[in-house]
Amino acid sequence: MTKTFTGKSPIIIAHRGASGYRPEHTLAAYELAIALGADYIEPDLVSTKDGVLIARHENEISETTDVAKHAEFAHRQTSKIIDGESKTGWFTEDFTLAELKTLRAKERIPQLRPQNIFYDGLFEIPTFQEIIDLVKNKSVEINRQIGIYPETKHPTYFKSIGLPLEKPLLASLTTNGYQGANARVFIQSFEVSNLQYLSTQTDLPLVQLLNNDGKPYDFVVTGNGSTYADLITTSGLEEIAKYAQAIGIHKNLLVSRDSTGKLLSPTSLIINAHASDLLVHAWTFRNEDHFLPLDFQGNPQGEYELFLKLGIDGVFSDYPDTAYAVNENLGFKFCSHSPLPPSDP
């Protein structure tokens, strides 16, 4: 088994909270994730009309809230081009925080997670400050420091409409005492230029997200011909290391799949990234067969085990209790707490 870059236990990043058990990006999902053993919780951040950072998977919120049922907001439905794609619905930047607080979250993929629809309509959209408050309070309550792993969603788009994400994000973190390279924070982005800017403004760890196809949207806007495939080359990783401390990578870039969904041999990306002094965090691990490779149908634990043995430094997981159990079975985890089982709906 290959060691992690630091020699420490791989971190468990609760992907949008314990989103396998609760509607994603709700305080209930984050709180449960902490109880299930997560080291970090991961909010995707977008902006309201009045410049407040809130947690949503996308700025278009018809899939994750009950906004379509609110007759008073029917006239807000519109179509926009977001990162080159046409989207129709309701967008956070067209609502004040007070208006968004009248909405309630719902399960984004009910066909795969029907158990979560029992929670539809129960939870508000949380602000970033509310998430920070939860993390701080739970860290004290359980005597275990929980980290925050925020993602700036569509930063070029939000900057273009006068609602840049970077300054309010750093202001919130600074106000709440998150400073320095050792703070329990990772700031992530699929774009490059905003991370490069952030690297000049903060010592907090930064994470370059890398997809298994396409290119960063800021590259599209500026005409940069490089793709994500170029960023994972040796020279690309060396460039990333100039402004970031980690890469957050689609797991297919570590172990790709053939046309039937069966896993192929591991690539050298982890070795190359570590050689460039970059941590490697892989996404996204889920328990449903719909997401699992052919080799591990019905056995999500086996997929975790394979990737953890390759030496990755962290996993993004919708089911942090599963990640925790595999970590512990592999001898990584030596925590004094025991994850709690999720309560039934």
Buried (B, 14 or more C-beta within 10 A) or exposed (E): EEEBBEEEBBBBBBBBBBBBBBBBBBBBBBBBBBBBBBBBBBBBBBBBBEBBBBBBBBBBBBBBBBBBEBEEBEEBBEEBEBBEEEBEBBBBBBBEBEBBBBBBBBBBBBEBBEBBBEBBBEBBBBBBBBBBBBBBEBBEEEEBEBBBBBBBBBBBBBBEEEBBBBEBBBEBBEEBEBBEEEBBBBBBBBBBBBBBBBBEEBEBBBBBBBBBEBBBBBBBBEEBEBBBBBBBEEEBBBBBBEBBBBBBBBBBBBBBBEEEEEBEEBBEBBEBBBBBEBBBBBBBBBBEBEBBBEBBEEEBBBBBBBBBEBBBBBBBBBBBBBBBBBBBEBEBBEBEEEBEEBEEE
